[in-house]
Amino acid sequence: MYPPEFLYTKDHEWIRVDESVGTIGITDYAQKELGDVVFVELPKPGDHVTASESFGTVESVKAVSEIYSPVSGEVTSVNSKLQNNPEIVNADPHGDGWLIRVQLADRREIDKLMTADEYEAYIHQEKAH
């Protein structure tokens, strides 16, 4: 269910790394928990993000949730489609619903993230509590 080429955080974000650029989004699990997304607030290209720190918010009909960066680096692009169509996050969280792209500051940070199998096990453990 979760793309095996992605890495995941315990805060339910994913990253797909292509050489030194990471594309970041929220997981299918996160969008289901949020419900219908109505607004996404993201940084601007050129802004810096820090691993494990908030870089924006996703607002749904249920709540406003912080989005945490899996890595540190400079934002190279933002998914501008989400400004007028935030529901793309619900429809395709692992594809067209991506949030930002980041030039990685330290590639070793991705070693701390979970594989798809580890993330699925983590979700099952969370649901059990």
C-alpha positions, 0 to 999 in steps of 0.5 A: 500500500505504501510505496516501497521507494519512499521513506516515512516518519512517525509523524506520517510524512513521506519522502522520495529521494532522487539523488540530492532532492527529496519530494515530501508529502503526507501519507495516505494514513495521515490524510485519512485521519485528517479527513477532507483537506480544505487548505494547505500552508507551505513554505516558499522556494528558498526557505529552509526546513529542518528535520523533525521541525514543522514547515507548514500546516494542513487544514481539514474539516476536522483540525489543523495539523502541523507538517514536519520535515523528514530532512533539513535543506532548502525548499526548491519547489512547492506544489502550487496546484494545492493552493486552489485544489487542496483536496488533491492531498486526499485524492493522491497523497503519494503522487500529485498531492506532494507538498514540497521539494527540498535540496538535502543538506545532509543525506545521512538524515534519511538513514533515520527514517522508516521503510514502507514495511517498518511504517506499516508495522508502526501504523498497526502498532499505533492503532493497537493502542 
